[in-house]
């Protein structure tokens, strides 16, 4: 079941969209905290976002940019501000489509279905892991922290995935090595140390000092 997040401050429109899209089998949630939309986005991890331009605190263009820093999830703008300037700006900010208000629910459904079909027909849904402000995107192997996007190598990504998904739990060096190289019997133990050191340097430069802790003689942990 695909999950759709509605970012719209008109409660009537929210309720109409939620009822309608739920009937089509989608899991739908509407934002209720407009001060920190990104937090709810990460927690829900949707496959599509319906986003209004006129919102409390910050407008839809701002939140589109914030979402784009950590995710490639499809975004459809919904707005009565349907002049050419707003449409062009919405698409340039990272939006995938624009629907003018008032809208026909059948048009909304058709556009939602088309974008989901194009976006997910040949790949898994986008997944995010968030811990202590850092967000790991499992779809493109990037880490985001305080608006900084960190590109990870394959091994760095796997290390972060293992540790973040098991935050608070010490993961042994042997287990990490098996996950990275399948058979650790032919891998020098120092290879993992080098990979972790390079990863820590990237994290330090992004402001995530001491994010990965070493448990001497055991392994590593991202503390809860």
Secondary structure as GFF3:
##gff-version 3
##sequence-region A 1 224
A	DSSP	beta_strand	3	7	.	.	.	ID=ss1
A	DSSP	alpha_helix	11	23	.	.	.	ID=ss2
A	DSSP	beta_strand	27	30	.	.	.	ID=ss3
A	DSSP	alpha_helix	37	44	.	.	.	ID=ss4
A	DSSP	beta_strand	48	52	.	.	.	ID=ss5
A	DSSP	alpha_helix	60	70	.	.	.	ID=ss6
A	DSSP	beta_strand	74	79	.	.	.	ID=ss7
A	DSSP	alpha_helix	84	92	.	.	.	ID=ss8
A	DSSP	beta_strand	97	100	.	.	.	ID=ss9
A	DSSP	alpha_helix	105	120	.	.	.	ID=ss10
A	DSSP	beta_strand	128	131	.	.	.	ID=ss11
A	DSSP	beta_strand	134	137	.	.	.	ID=ss12
A	DSSP	beta_strand	142	145	.	.	.	ID=ss13
A	DSSP	beta_strand	148	151	.	.	.	ID=ss14
A	DSSP	alpha_helix	154	165	.	.	.	ID=ss15
A	DSSP	beta_strand	171	172	.	.	.	ID=ss16
A	DSSP	alpha_helix	173	181	.	.	.	ID=ss17
A	DSSP	three_ten_helix	184	186	.	.	.	ID=ss18
A	DSSP	alpha_helix	189	205	.	.	.	ID=ss19
A	DSSP	beta_strand	213	215	.	.	.	ID=ss20
A	DSSP	beta_strand	219	221	.	.	.	ID=ss21
###
